[in-house]
Amino acid sequence: MTGLHGPAVRFHEYGDVSVLKVEDTEVRSPARGEVTVRVRAAGINPGEAAIRRGDLHHLWPARFPSGQGSDLAGEIVAVGADVEGMCIGDPVMGWTWERASHAAYVNVPTSQLITRPDALSWEVAGSLYVIACATHAAVTAIAPSAGDVVVVSAAAGGVGSLAVQYLRWLGVHTIGIASARNHPWLADHGVRPVSYGEGMADSIRTIAPSGVDAFIDLYGPEYVDLAIDLGVPADRIETIISFQRAAEVGALSVGSESSSSLAVLQEFTDLVSTGQLDIPIAERFPLTDVQSAFRHLEKRHTHGKIVLRP
């Protein structure tokens, strides 16, 4: 054993945020090809809340007691056998498949880590992996060309705020659906904002009189229906959340796992660290206040990312 102990988020049954506990855990020694990372920041994501509630039990069942979290950034404190190119003290960022990053320490294969550049804060580095992969997968699925018109729902959320910027970086005319308080941020990033609610379709048609080429849904099935109403072909409607509705109408539901790679993480890390894209950090919570962090997330009105700081 490493002799390390530290707090980690655990839940022993499915339920609301009240089932989340912070428990002292012993950290095993890193296995061959792994390093132990002292976590400085870890993003939280809607998928983690869905797993904790049991909503995705049919796809990804939890084994209790379960940890949670995939995004992470921190410093290496121990190195396993056959590790090359990474040393104790190195700043790294990446992900774990073990539902384990919401903790003070986590063991991670070096094949899931890259070096954190000085230009990225711990918070940004620790919350980039999931939204980078989700953005890349969704945008690749709709295959936009420069000059296309693409609508994004939940455009100011964690994935949305990155997706709209990436589309603009690709030369796409982007329309973002978000609450009015987020319209200035969208406009500042070259995105035409539209308020959700009554009149959305008419507002979009006014902005895009020649039609919409593709649609990315990041919120719910009503936006798949909106895309159909706007005349978007089913094979250019992508959703990361409305799987049943997508299957019913023939829309796409390409998951982030299709883009889960060091190459994608490095691409987005380079874009963010050079100032071509930015990651808004909505809130920072100590690990011990994980319940409050998820209460805030599950209101579904967050602009950018919520981050835990162990």
Backbone bond lengths (Angstrom), bond angles and torsions (degrees), N, CA, C in turn:
res aa  C-N    CA-C-N  psi(-1)  N-CA   C-N-CA  omega(-1)  CA-C   N-CA-C  phi
1 M - - - 1.459 - - 1.521 110.41 -
2 T 1.325 115.85 156.52 1.462 120.36 177.72 1.517 111.59 -75.32
3 G 1.328 117.14 -19.54 1.461 120.44 -173.36 1.508 113.01 82.78
4 L 1.331 116.79 2.32 1.462 120.39 -179.39 1.522 110.81 -85.76
5 H 1.313 114.96 142.33 1.455 122.39 169.18 1.529 107.00 -128.32
6 G 1.306 116.11 150.57 1.457 118.20 176.49 1.505 111.65 -169.84
7 P 1.322 117.55 163.42 1.466 121.01 179.46 1.524 111.56 -71.50
8 A 1.317 115.28 145.98 1.464 122.07 176.72 1.522 108.51 -147.66
9 V 1.323 116.66 145.00 1.464 121.97 177.75 1.527 108.74 -76.17
10 R 1.323 116.26 132.77 1.460 122.81 177.50 1.527 109.65 -137.10
11 F 1.333 116.15 149.74 1.462 120.11 165.78 1.519 108.11 -135.98
12 H 1.337 115.15 140.09 1.466 122.07 -172.38 1.530 112.02 -105.35
13 E 1.311 116.76 0.20 1.464 122.15 177.33 1.514 107.66 -162.52
14 Y 1.318 117.17 160.69 1.451 121.21 174.79 1.525 109.86 -70.74
15 G 1.329 116.17 148.83 1.452 119.61 177.16 1.516 112.72 165.10
16 D 1.333 115.04 -167.72 1.463 120.15 179.46 1.527 109.27 -78.66
17 V 1.330 116.59 -169.64 1.466 119.44 -173.91 1.524 112.41 -61.53
18 S 1.325 117.85 -19.11 1.474 119.83 -178.05 1.525 112.70 -65.50
19 V 1.348 118.45 -17.74 1.464 119.57 -180.00 1.535 111.59 -81.06
20 L 1.325 117.66 -10.29 1.458 120.66 -179.99 1.527 110.26 -76.28
21 K 1.317 115.97 126.02 1.459 122.16 178.30 1.525 108.86 -124.91
22 V 1.323 115.62 153.09 1.461 121.06 172.79 1.515 107.36 -110.22
23 E 1.339 115.37 113.83 1.463 121.32 -172.32 1.526 110.40 -120.62
24 D 1.321 114.96 147.02 1.458 119.89 174.88 1.528 108.92 -72.39
25 T 1.331 116.57 130.23 1.458 120.48 -177.93 1.523 110.18 -130.76
26 E 1.325 114.44 150.19 1.456 120.14 174.17 1.521 108.71 -89.15
27 V 1.309 117.11 138.26 1.457 122.43 -176.55 1.527 108.63 -100.99
28 R 1.323 117.27 123.04 1.464 120.23 178.65 1.527 110.06 -72.63
29 S 1.321 115.73 162.14 1.456 120.74 174.93 1.529 109.46 -67.07
30 P 1.335 117.45 146.80 1.463 118.97 179.61 1.528 111.35 -64.90
31 A 1.310 116.35 137.98 1.461 121.61 179.00 1.531 110.00 -77.80
32 R 1.300 115.87 178.37 1.456 121.12 178.56 1.538 109.50 -57.13
33 G 1.314 116.38 128.21 1.464 120.62 179.27 1.510 114.59 82.57
34 E 1.333 117.48 2.67 1.463 122.17 -179.22 1.523 111.10 -109.89
35 V 1.337 113.83 160.63 1.459 121.42 167.57 1.518 108.09 -129.88
36 T 1.333 116.09 155.24 1.457 121.19 172.55 1.518 108.02 -95.62
37 V 1.329 116.31 126.59 1.457 122.34 -177.69 1.524 109.72 -109.59
38 R 1.322 116.41 128.49 1.467 120.67 168.31 1.519 106.49 -80.64
39 V 1.315 116.93 111.73 1.458 121.82 -172.88 1.528 110.73 -73.61
40 R 1.320 115.41 125.30 1.467 120.85 175.14 1.521 111.67 -97.45
41 A 1.325 117.26 -28.42 1.469 121.26 178.93 1.518 108.99 -158.74
42 A 1.331 116.08 144.14 1.462 122.07 178.51 1.515 108.68 -144.43
43 G 1.313 116.73 123.20 1.455 120.63 178.76 1.518 111.33 -71.91
44 I 1.332 115.87 157.14 1.466 120.80 172.62 1.519 107.76 -115.84
45 N 1.343 115.85 152.84 1.460 120.82 -170.66 1.524 111.31 -140.33
46 P 1.339 117.14 151.61 1.472 120.09 179.77 1.516 113.62 -57.15
47 G 1.330 117.65 -34.34 1.457 119.98 179.69 1.517 112.43 -60.70
48 E 1.326 116.71 -33.70 1.467 120.41 178.83 1.524 110.74 -66.94
49 A 1.332 116.17 -37.64 1.463 119.65 176.77 1.523 110.71 -66.09
50 A 1.332 116.77 -39.64 1.464 120.28 179.67 1.523 111.24 -65.57
51 I 1.335 117.12 -40.23 1.464 120.20 177.02 1.524 110.28 -63.81
52 R 1.335 116.86 -44.53 1.469 120.95 -179.13 1.528 111.90 -62.12
53 R 1.318 117.74 -36.36 1.471 121.13 178.63 1.521 112.14 -74.14
54 G 1.316 117.28 -17.11 1.464 121.13 -176.48 1.502 112.89 91.65
55 D 1.328 117.93 6.32 1.458 121.08 -178.00 1.523 112.44 -64.17
56 L 1.313 116.89 -26.12 1.466 120.97 -176.60 1.531 111.88 -112.40
57 H 1.331 115.64 24.21 1.462 119.66 -177.78 1.535 111.44 -58.12
58 H 1.323 116.98 -35.21 1.463 120.43 -178.38 1.523 112.23 -68.82
59 L 1.335 117.02 -21.25 1.462 121.42 178.95 1.521 112.36 -102.04
60 W 1.325 116.08 -49.56 1.463 121.95 -174.95 1.525 109.50 -134.11
61 P 1.333 117.79 77.60 1.463 119.73 -178.13 1.524 111.54 -65.66
62 A 1.322 115.69 146.22 1.459 121.09 176.21 1.516 109.76 -86.49
63 R 1.326 115.73 147.12 1.462 122.08 171.25 1.529 106.72 -111.77
64 F 1.319 115.28 119.04 1.464 120.08 -171.34 1.526 111.47 -88.42
65 P 1.332 117.53 145.36 1.463 125.10 -5.36 1.522 110.34 -71.72
66 S 1.307 115.80 141.50 1.462 121.44 -177.16 1.515 110.73 -108.34
67 G 1.314 115.62 139.72 1.460 120.69 166.68 1.516 108.71 -87.88
68 Q 1.313 115.79 -171.60 1.455 119.11 175.63 1.522 109.27 -156.91
69 G 1.320 114.28 163.88 1.453 120.93 176.06 1.509 113.90 103.87
70 S 1.334 116.33 138.12 1.467 121.73 176.56 1.524 112.10 -122.50
71 D 1.343 118.79 -45.91 1.466 121.81 178.46 1.524 111.26 -60.41
72 L 1.325 116.91 145.86 1.464 118.93 174.49 1.523 111.05 -165.04
73 A 1.321 114.42 155.55 1.463 122.86 167.99 1.514 107.40 -147.18
74 G 1.317 116.90 142.86 1.457 120.00 -179.43 1.508 111.72 179.56
75 E 1.311 115.20 -162.30 1.461 122.03 -176.69 1.519 110.29 -117.33
76 I 1.308 117.20 140.80 1.453 122.43 179.19 1.531 109.26 -72.64
77 V 1.343 115.72 129.64 1.470 120.19 179.05 1.527 112.49 -118.21
78 A 1.330 117.48 -11.69 1.466 121.10 176.72 1.522 108.21 -154.79
79 V 1.338 116.11 150.05 1.462 121.88 -174.53 1.524 109.22 -128.88
80 G 1.330 116.37 130.46 1.453 120.86 177.99 1.517 112.23 -82.99
81 A 1.312 115.56 -179.60 1.462 121.13 -179.82 1.526 110.87 -67.85
82 D 1.324 115.55 150.20 1.466 123.33 174.61 1.526 113.42 64.10
83 V 1.312 117.75 23.24 1.463 120.62 174.85 1.521 108.39 -90.48
84 E 1.306 116.16 128.31 1.455 121.73 178.43 1.516 109.49 -124.12
85 G 1.321 115.49 142.16 1.456 120.75 173.45 1.512 114.77 84.46
86 M 1.318 118.89 -1.24 1.459 122.40 177.09 1.508 108.97 -132.67
87 C 1.339 116.81 137.03 1.457 122.21 -174.53 1.523 110.74 -131.83
88 I 1.320 116.07 162.10 1.459 120.98 174.73 1.528 109.11 -56.63
89 G 1.318 115.36 133.84 1.458 121.53 -179.09 1.507 114.54 96.59
90 D 1.335 118.06 -14.10 1.466 120.35 -178.95 1.530 110.83 -67.78
91 P 1.349 117.97 136.69 1.469 120.79 173.38 1.527 109.90 -82.47
92 V 1.315 116.60 128.24 1.460 120.59 -175.99 1.531 110.39 -134.08
93 M 1.318 114.55 165.12 1.468 121.83 176.49 1.520 107.89 -148.77
94 G 1.332 115.59 152.78 1.452 118.65 -179.41 1.506 111.99 164.30
95 W 1.351 116.13 -135.22 1.462 118.98 -175.27 1.520 111.31 -155.12
96 T 1.322 114.84 161.99 1.450 122.96 171.22 1.520 109.13 -124.08
97 W 1.342 116.59 145.30 1.463 121.77 174.47 1.526 111.48 -89.73
98 E 1.324 118.33 -0.09 1.465 121.60 -169.33 1.529 113.84 -95.22
99 R 1.320 118.08 11.68 1.477 120.96 -176.29 1.528 109.17 51.70
100 A 1.311 115.61 61.34 1.459 118.50 -167.54 1.518 115.37 -143.36
101 S 1.327 119.65 0.56 1.466 119.16 -171.78 1.525 113.52 -79.49
102 H 1.324 118.42 -14.49 1.463 120.73 177.12 1.532 108.06 -82.79
103 A 1.307 114.41 72.26 1.457 122.08 -172.84 1.515 108.73 -163.46
104 A 1.323 115.70 167.52 1.461 120.06 177.91 1.519 111.73 -75.29
105 Y 1.353 116.62 -32.31 1.464 121.49 -178.80 1.522 108.68 -136.49
106 V 1.329 116.00 147.52 1.451 120.01 176.16 1.525 108.61 -150.56
107 N 1.332 116.56 142.04 1.457 122.17 174.47 1.521 109.29 -91.29
108 V 1.333 116.05 130.70 1.460 121.00 -173.72 1.530 109.51 -137.11
109 P 1.339 118.18 134.21 1.468 119.56 171.97 1.530 110.16 -62.42
110 T 1.318 116.49 142.56 1.465 118.89 179.95 1.523 111.84 -65.23
111 S 1.335 117.24 -17.56 1.466 121.04 177.41 1.522 112.43 -72.48
112 Q 1.343 117.01 -2.49 1.465 121.54 178.76 1.528 111.74 -120.11
113 L 1.324 116.03 21.30 1.463 120.64 -177.89 1.520 111.03 -134.34
114 I 1.334 115.62 146.41 1.452 122.36 168.69 1.524 107.91 -129.49
115 T 1.303 116.38 168.26 1.459 121.10 178.11 1.525 110.03 -73.47
116 R 1.329 116.41 133.68 1.468 119.92 174.97 1.523 109.27 -79.22
117 P 1.342 117.37 121.21 1.471 118.96 176.91 1.524 111.27 -71.90
118 D 1.318 115.90 150.41 1.460 120.42 -179.59 1.523 112.21 -58.74
119 A 1.332 116.88 -26.85 1.465 120.64 -176.75 1.524 113.15 -70.66
120 L 1.336 118.11 -14.95 1.466 121.05 -179.37 1.517 109.90 -100.43
121 S 1.322 116.86 130.63 1.457 120.74 172.63 1.525 108.99 -67.19
122 W 1.328 116.39 161.08 1.461 119.83 175.09 1.520 110.75 -56.40
123 E 1.353 116.12 -41.73 1.467 119.67 -176.54 1.524 111.98 -62.60
124 V 1.325 116.96 -45.19 1.462 120.18 179.63 1.525 110.24 -67.02
125 A 1.321 116.94 -46.45 1.462 120.41 -179.54 1.526 111.56 -61.09
126 G 1.329 116.31 -37.38 1.454 120.72 -177.00 1.508 114.67 -80.60
127 S 1.318 117.74 -1.01 1.471 119.95 -179.23 1.524 112.15 -127.68
128 L 1.334 118.03 15.48 1.462 120.32 -171.86 1.522 114.01 -91.19
129 Y 1.319 118.00 -34.56 1.465 119.98 -169.80 1.524 113.72 -55.83
130 V 1.335 118.30 -54.69 1.466 120.66 -174.18 1.524 111.49 -62.97
131 I 1.329 117.14 -46.83 1.463 118.26 -176.94 1.525 111.60 -71.22
132 A 1.320 117.93 -31.19 1.464 120.20 176.51 1.522 110.47 -64.48
133 C 1.342 116.31 -47.73 1.469 119.78 -179.02 1.525 111.45 -66.87
134 A 1.346 117.11 -40.97 1.466 120.24 179.21 1.522 110.72 -64.74
135 T 1.323 116.74 -42.50 1.465 120.65 178.21 1.520 110.87 -62.69
136 H 1.311 116.66 -49.53 1.466 120.60 -177.95 1.527 110.74 -60.30
137 A 1.342 116.82 -43.76 1.465 120.32 -179.08 1.524 111.57 -64.32
138 A 1.342 116.00 -45.13 1.468 119.65 -177.64 1.517 111.51 -66.36
139 V 1.309 116.78 -43.89 1.468 120.32 -178.83 1.524 110.47 -68.39
140 T 1.315 117.36 -40.98 1.462 120.03 177.76 1.519 110.99 -62.37
141 A 1.337 116.74 -36.82 1.460 121.03 -177.87 1.523 111.85 -61.44
142 I 1.315 117.29 -40.90 1.475 119.57 -177.38 1.524 111.92 -86.20
143 A 1.321 118.09 -8.58 1.463 124.04 174.15 1.531 112.77 48.66
144 P 1.335 118.35 60.53 1.460 119.66 -177.51 1.521 112.62 -73.99
145 S 1.321 115.01 149.31 1.459 121.99 171.56 1.515 108.46 -109.29
146 A 1.303 116.70 154.90 1.466 120.50 175.96 1.520 109.33 -55.07
147 G 1.327 115.60 131.87 1.460 120.79 -179.17 1.513 114.49 96.34
148 D 1.346 117.54 -14.00 1.462 120.36 175.40 1.528 110.05 -62.90
149 V 1.333 115.47 158.10 1.460 122.11 172.16 1.520 107.82 -107.43
150 V 1.340 116.16 121.29 1.467 121.64 -178.06 1.522 108.85 -126.60
151 V 1.336 116.20 133.49 1.456 122.52 176.22 1.523 108.87 -102.59
152 V 1.338 116.43 139.23 1.457 122.45 177.79 1.524 108.75 -125.67
153 S 1.327 117.74 125.39 1.467 120.39 174.12 1.522 109.26 -87.32
154 A 1.354 115.98 160.29 1.471 121.28 -175.26 1.515 110.14 49.69
155 A 1.329 114.78 48.01 1.463 121.43 -168.74 1.514 114.53 -73.70
156 A 1.321 118.56 -9.62 1.465 120.60 178.88 1.519 112.19 -109.18
157 G 1.329 117.60 4.52 1.457 120.76 179.58 1.517 111.73 -78.01
158 G 1.335 115.72 -168.72 1.453 119.84 -176.65 1.512 112.59 -60.44
159 V 1.339 117.87 -55.72 1.457 121.21 177.99 1.525 110.17 -73.36
160 G 1.326 116.56 -42.69 1.459 120.23 -175.48 1.512 114.05 -58.73
161 S 1.332 116.61 -43.03 1.460 119.40 -177.01 1.525 111.65 -65.45
162 L 1.340 117.37 -27.49 1.464 119.98 175.36 1.522 110.86 -84.50
163 A 1.333 117.29 -39.05 1.461 120.80 -177.71 1.526 111.96 -61.60
164 V 1.332 117.12 -43.45 1.467 118.30 -178.54 1.527 110.98 -65.87
165 Q 1.329 116.80 -36.47 1.462 119.50 178.04 1.528 111.44 -68.19
166 Y 1.330 116.87 -40.56 1.461 120.62 -179.66 1.532 110.48 -65.19
167 L 1.328 116.34 -40.58 1.464 119.51 176.43 1.527 111.00 -61.52
168 R 1.321 117.21 -43.85 1.461 120.21 177.83 1.525 110.74 -62.87
169 W 1.331 117.03 -39.06 1.468 121.10 178.00 1.530 111.07 -62.04
170 L 1.337 116.20 -30.36 1.462 121.44 177.42 1.529 112.96 -82.31
171 G 1.322 117.02 -1.15 1.454 120.48 178.64 1.513 114.56 87.61
172 V 1.326 117.09 20.94 1.463 122.48 -177.99 1.522 109.84 -93.57
173 H 1.341 116.32 139.62 1.464 121.14 171.94 1.530 107.53 -77.08
174 T 1.321 116.17 116.77 1.461 120.49 -168.81 1.518 111.44 -115.88
175 I 1.327 115.63 132.12 1.463 123.37 175.22 1.525 107.22 -112.72
176 G 1.330 117.32 126.66 1.453 121.09 -177.32 1.518 112.17 -114.90
177 I 1.332 116.32 127.00 1.463 121.78 177.31 1.526 108.07 -91.70
178 A 1.329 116.35 122.75 1.465 120.91 -177.08 1.518 108.66 -162.52
179 S 1.337 115.91 167.81 1.462 119.72 176.34 1.528 109.56 -67.45
180 A 1.322 115.67 157.09 1.460 121.10 -174.39 1.529 112.51 -59.01
181 R 1.327 117.26 -32.16 1.465 118.79 -177.56 1.523 112.21 -66.60
182 N 1.336 117.21 -18.56 1.462 120.63 178.53 1.529 113.22 -97.57
183 H 1.323 117.37 -0.21 1.465 119.93 -178.92 1.521 112.87 -63.31
184 P 1.341 120.32 -41.50 1.470 118.39 179.31 1.524 112.70 -59.17
185 W 1.336 117.65 -41.46 1.473 120.08 179.14 1.518 109.90 -62.63
186 L 1.331 117.71 -45.00 1.457 120.58 179.70 1.529 110.82 -61.42
187 A 1.322 116.46 -46.09 1.463 119.88 -179.72 1.521 111.33 -61.80
188 D 1.325 117.32 -39.61 1.464 121.32 178.06 1.525 112.17 -62.79
189 H 1.338 116.79 -22.07 1.463 121.02 -179.97 1.529 111.93 -103.75
190 G 1.321 116.40 18.71 1.460 120.64 173.70 1.502 115.11 78.51
191 V 1.330 116.81 17.69 1.465 122.08 -178.38 1.520 109.35 -105.26
192 R 1.342 117.69 135.21 1.455 121.12 176.65 1.527 108.56 -82.27
193 P 1.344 118.26 114.43 1.463 120.01 -175.69 1.527 113.20 -84.39
194 V 1.328 114.96 146.68 1.463 123.11 174.16 1.524 107.01 -135.12
195 S 1.326 117.62 134.63 1.458 121.37 176.93 1.520 110.67 -76.28
196 Y 1.344 115.46 141.78 1.456 118.14 175.65 1.528 109.49 -75.46
197 G 1.330 114.74 159.48 1.463 119.30 -179.22 1.516 111.87 112.93
198 E 1.291 115.22 -164.14 1.461 121.86 -176.81 1.526 110.82 -58.10
199 G 1.315 115.90 136.30 1.458 120.70 176.63 1.511 115.07 89.97
200 M 1.341 117.92 4.36 1.468 120.02 -178.36 1.526 111.72 -58.42
201 A 1.321 116.75 -47.78 1.464 119.72 -175.83 1.522 110.66 -60.77
202 D 1.324 117.02 -43.89 1.463 119.76 -179.93 1.519 111.13 -64.71
203 S 1.334 117.11 -39.57 1.464 120.25 178.78 1.516 111.05 -62.77
204 I 1.322 116.86 -41.46 1.457 120.62 179.73 1.524 110.52 -67.28
205 R 1.323 116.92 -40.93 1.472 119.41 178.85 1.525 111.28 -64.12
206 T 1.323 116.94 -33.75 1.463 119.95 177.31 1.523 110.68 -66.02
207 I 1.333 116.52 -42.90 1.463 121.30 -179.78 1.530 110.90 -70.74
208 A 1.331 116.75 -35.88 1.464 121.49 -175.87 1.522 109.87 -123.93
209 P 1.335 118.01 72.15 1.473 120.44 -175.77 1.527 113.94 -63.62
210 S 1.323 117.23 -21.76 1.470 119.89 178.69 1.522 112.76 -88.62
211 G 1.326 116.33 0.07 1.456 120.43 175.83 1.518 113.74 107.27
212 V 1.322 114.36 168.73 1.459 123.21 -179.66 1.520 108.43 -108.59
213 D 1.330 116.10 132.61 1.460 120.81 -176.85 1.521 113.15 -86.47
214 A 1.340 117.09 -33.73 1.465 120.04 -176.79 1.519 109.26 -155.85
215 F 1.341 115.68 163.74 1.463 121.40 -174.73 1.521 108.29 -144.09
216 I 1.331 116.66 132.97 1.467 122.02 174.07 1.522 108.05 -115.15
217 D 1.331 116.03 117.80 1.469 122.05 179.15 1.517 109.81 -97.92
218 L 1.328 115.79 123.53 1.461 121.72 179.00 1.521 111.81 -120.30
219 Y 1.340 116.63 14.47 1.466 118.80 -173.08 1.519 114.63 -128.90
220 G 1.350 118.75 -52.98 1.457 118.50 -174.28 1.514 112.26 -178.71
221 P 1.338 116.92 170.66 1.467 122.20 -171.62 1.517 114.52 -61.65
222 E 1.331 117.67 -24.86 1.464 118.71 179.36 1.522 111.60 -62.58
223 Y 1.332 116.61 -23.94 1.464 118.99 179.49 1.524 111.80 -83.62
224 V 1.318 118.28 -25.47 1.462 120.42 169.08 1.523 108.74 -63.90
225 D 1.328 116.20 -42.85 1.465 120.27 177.66 1.528 111.65 -64.91
226 L 1.329 116.74 -37.65 1.462 120.12 176.74 1.521 110.17 -61.89
227 A 1.319 117.35 -43.01 1.463 120.89 179.57 1.526 111.11 -60.47
228 I 1.334 116.45 -42.08 1.460 120.40 178.05 1.524 110.01 -63.10
229 D 1.343 116.12 -42.72 1.460 121.02 178.96 1.529 111.22 -61.31
230 L 1.311 116.85 -32.40 1.463 121.37 179.03 1.520 112.68 -79.51
231 G 1.319 116.76 -3.93 1.461 120.24 177.67 1.510 115.03 85.97
232 V 1.324 116.99 17.44 1.462 119.83 178.83 1.524 109.16 -75.57
233 P 1.328 118.95 130.72 1.472 120.11 177.58 1.529 111.09 -60.41
234 A 1.327 116.62 142.96 1.459 120.86 -176.29 1.522 112.17 -56.78
235 D 1.339 117.24 -34.56 1.459 118.95 -177.04 1.529 112.59 -79.13
236 R 1.341 115.87 5.72 1.468 119.70 173.42 1.533 110.91 -124.61
237 I 1.325 114.98 19.28 1.469 122.10 171.09 1.521 106.98 -107.87
238 E 1.323 116.35 119.79 1.464 121.86 179.55 1.520 109.36 -118.43
239 T 1.333 116.58 133.86 1.458 121.16 175.50 1.520 109.50 -128.59
240 I 1.325 116.75 141.66 1.461 119.81 176.55 1.524 111.01 -104.29
241 I 1.346 116.25 7.01 1.461 119.25 -173.90 1.525 113.62 -139.39
242 S 1.327 118.60 -29.71 1.472 121.93 -172.04 1.521 110.27 -99.04
243 F 1.329 116.75 65.74 1.452 121.20 -170.99 1.534 112.38 -65.88
244 Q 1.333 116.87 -42.66 1.460 119.41 -177.92 1.521 111.32 -65.18
245 R 1.332 116.22 -45.08 1.464 118.67 -179.22 1.528 110.98 -65.97
246 A 1.322 116.55 -36.29 1.457 119.83 177.66 1.526 110.76 -61.00
247 A 1.329 115.93 -43.05 1.459 119.76 179.64 1.520 111.21 -64.69
248 E 1.331 116.86 -36.00 1.468 121.12 -178.45 1.521 112.42 -67.23
249 V 1.330 117.07 -34.95 1.474 119.64 -174.35 1.525 112.59 -107.64
250 G 1.333 117.41 -2.39 1.451 120.18 179.39 1.510 114.29 83.71
251 A 1.343 117.28 17.77 1.457 120.86 177.54 1.523 110.23 -78.80
252 L 1.318 116.10 172.21 1.464 122.43 -178.41 1.523 110.38 -89.69
253 S 1.324 116.33 148.87 1.468 121.06 173.11 1.524 107.87 -143.31
254 V 1.322 114.84 60.77 1.453 121.81 -177.47 1.520 109.07 -74.77
255 G 1.320 117.14 124.60 1.456 121.26 -177.49 1.516 112.55 -84.17
256 S 1.329 114.91 162.07 1.460 120.34 -177.39 1.515 112.48 -66.24
257 E 1.360 117.40 -19.51 1.465 119.19 -178.85 1.530 111.44 -61.06
258 S 1.341 117.27 -24.83 1.463 120.05 179.04 1.518 112.28 -67.79
259 S 1.330 116.94 -18.34 1.461 121.55 179.27 1.517 112.68 -116.43
260 S 1.318 116.50 14.03 1.461 120.57 -176.89 1.525 109.43 -79.74
261 S 1.322 115.91 97.93 1.457 120.33 -179.26 1.520 109.63 -157.04
262 L 1.330 115.68 158.79 1.456 119.83 175.40 1.521 110.61 -63.71
263 A 1.339 117.25 -32.78 1.463 120.19 -178.64 1.526 110.98 -62.87
264 V 1.344 116.92 -43.48 1.464 120.10 178.90 1.522 110.57 -67.50
265 L 1.328 116.42 -44.58 1.468 118.73 178.44 1.523 110.68 -60.34
266 Q 1.329 117.57 -41.68 1.470 120.29 179.76 1.520 111.36 -66.04
267 E 1.331 117.50 -39.35 1.467 120.50 178.33 1.530 111.16 -58.43
268 F 1.319 116.49 -48.01 1.456 119.42 -178.10 1.523 111.66 -72.98
269 T 1.327 116.70 -33.45 1.459 119.79 175.27 1.529 110.12 -60.44
270 D 1.318 116.48 -43.06 1.462 120.43 178.89 1.527 111.37 -64.56
271 L 1.330 116.76 -42.30 1.464 120.39 -179.41 1.526 111.56 -65.06
272 V 1.321 116.67 -39.90 1.469 120.05 -179.26 1.528 110.65 -74.85
273 S 1.312 117.29 -42.96 1.471 119.84 -176.40 1.522 112.18 -68.50
274 T 1.332 117.51 -22.52 1.463 120.71 177.12 1.533 112.63 -95.33
275 G 1.332 116.93 4.82 1.455 120.93 174.66 1.517 115.23 82.02
276 Q 1.335 118.05 9.48 1.465 119.83 179.21 1.523 112.00 -79.21
277 L 1.330 116.43 -26.98 1.461 123.16 172.66 1.517 106.99 -131.66
278 D 1.338 116.65 156.34 1.463 118.48 174.58 1.518 110.93 -133.45
279 I 1.325 115.27 153.93 1.460 122.20 -178.40 1.523 108.22 -114.54
280 P 1.335 119.05 105.97 1.463 119.54 176.38 1.529 110.62 -68.12
281 I 1.310 116.63 132.70 1.460 121.39 174.59 1.524 107.66 -101.87
282 A 1.328 115.24 111.76 1.462 120.56 -174.72 1.519 111.96 -74.97
283 E 1.327 116.69 -47.99 1.465 121.40 -175.79 1.520 109.41 -150.88
284 R 1.325 115.32 152.00 1.457 123.08 172.63 1.528 107.99 -121.02
285 F 1.322 116.54 131.10 1.463 121.16 178.80 1.521 108.92 -127.60
286 P 1.338 117.73 142.40 1.461 118.60 170.40 1.525 109.36 -66.28
287 L 1.311 115.68 152.61 1.467 120.27 -179.90 1.520 111.18 -54.73
288 T 1.318 116.61 -36.79 1.468 120.74 -178.17 1.523 112.77 -64.95
289 D 1.344 117.11 -15.92 1.459 121.04 179.65 1.527 111.15 -108.70
290 V 1.341 115.84 36.00 1.456 121.09 -176.40 1.521 112.07 -60.94
291 Q 1.339 117.82 -32.25 1.461 118.97 179.01 1.530 111.04 -62.37
292 S 1.325 117.17 -42.91 1.464 120.29 179.11 1.521 111.15 -64.89
293 A 1.321 116.15 -37.85 1.461 119.97 179.27 1.520 110.68 -59.56
294 F 1.329 116.70 -44.81 1.465 119.13 -178.80 1.527 112.34 -75.76
295 R 1.318 118.04 -30.15 1.465 118.53 173.03 1.531 109.99 -59.13
296 H 1.316 115.15 -44.02 1.463 120.04 179.72 1.528 110.24 -64.23
297 L 1.328 117.40 -45.24 1.467 121.24 -179.33 1.521 111.66 -60.61
298 E 1.329 116.41 -42.24 1.456 120.35 -171.69 1.527 113.57 -77.71
299 K 1.328 116.99 -2.43 1.465 119.73 169.28 1.522 111.12 -73.43
300 R 1.337 115.90 -18.88 1.467 124.06 174.72 1.524 112.78 63.73
301 H 1.315 116.61 34.25 1.470 120.22 176.05 1.528 110.86 -129.36
302 T 1.318 116.79 25.95 1.462 121.16 -176.49 1.521 110.76 -80.51
303 H 1.333 116.54 136.52 1.448 121.43 172.27 1.523 108.18 -98.39
304 G 1.327 116.12 104.47 1.456 120.14 -178.63 1.514 112.14 92.14
305 K 1.337 115.40 -152.09 1.452 121.74 -170.14 1.536 112.12 -105.32
306 I 1.329 114.71 146.67 1.467 122.60 169.86 1.524 107.08 -104.63
307 V 1.337 115.84 134.90 1.455 121.04 -171.21 1.531 109.90 -127.76
308 L 1.328 116.12 138.50 1.456 122.67 172.11 1.525 108.87 -94.41
309 R 1.337 115.88 139.33 1.463 121.87 176.13 1.532 109.22 -118.81
310 P 1.347 117.14 101.01 1.471 119.37 -180.00 1.522 111.55 -61.78
